[in-house]
Amino acid sequence: MDKKIGYILLVVGALIVVSTLDFVKKTIHLNLGLSDWMVALIGGIIFIIGAYSVGGGRSKQSQEVPIYHGKNIVGYRRVK
């Protein structure tokens, strides 16, 4: 996923989780017909998906550097 979409999902998920707080519910008067824990769970899942797409899903593959013998490359060495 694109990082922009990931950041949008992070913000949307955080707003959904914050919307379950009592003082926010009193000011917004938003009723989705779901219980607070379900709304918080949905927001948390959206937040985790956004966090994963922003940078949590990078692979930890080791980098390879060439081994030279004179001007020729004779092999590759893995660097951690």
N, C-alpha and C positions, 0 to 999 in steps of 0.2 A: 504494500500500500504506500501511497505517497505520504510524505511527512506532514504536509498541510492537512490532509484528511485525518491523520493521527492526532494532530494538535486540536482539531475541531472536535474529535471524539473525546479527547481528554477534557475539554471545557464542558461539553454537553454532559458527559458522565458525572463530572463534579457538580454541575448545576442540578442534575437530577438527585444526586445524593443529598445535597444541601437543601433541596426542596422538601425533604422529609423532616427537617427540624421544626419544632413547634412554633418558634417566633416567625419563621418564614411562612409557614402554613397560615398563621393568623393574618399576616399582611397581604399575602397573595390571594387567599381564598380559592386555592386550586384543589379540585376534587377529581381524581382520576378513577375512582371506584375500586382501587386496589389498596391493600393494606400497606402500611409504611415499610415493613420489612421487604415486601415484594418490590416496591419502587426503589428502595435502597439497593437491593440485589441487582435489579436491572441496570441502575446507574453504575454500580460497581463493575459489572461485566463490561459495559460500554467503556468505562474508564480504563480497565485492564487491556481491552483490545486496542485502545488508543495508545496506551503506554508501550505495548508490544510493537505496534507499527512505527512508533517514533524512533525506537532504538533498542528495544529489548530483544529483538529477534536476530541480532547479528550473529553470524557464525564465527566460531573461534578457530578457524583454520590457521595452521601455522604458515608463516611466510617462508618462501624458499629464496635463497640467494645463490648466485652462481659461484662455482669454484673455478678459478682460472689457473692454467698452466701456460705461462707466457701470455700470448694473446688469445689463446683458445679456451673455450669453456669445456671443462672435462666432467663436470657434474654439478649437482645442486645440493645445498645443505639447508636443512630446516632450522629456522630460528624461532624460538618460543616467544 
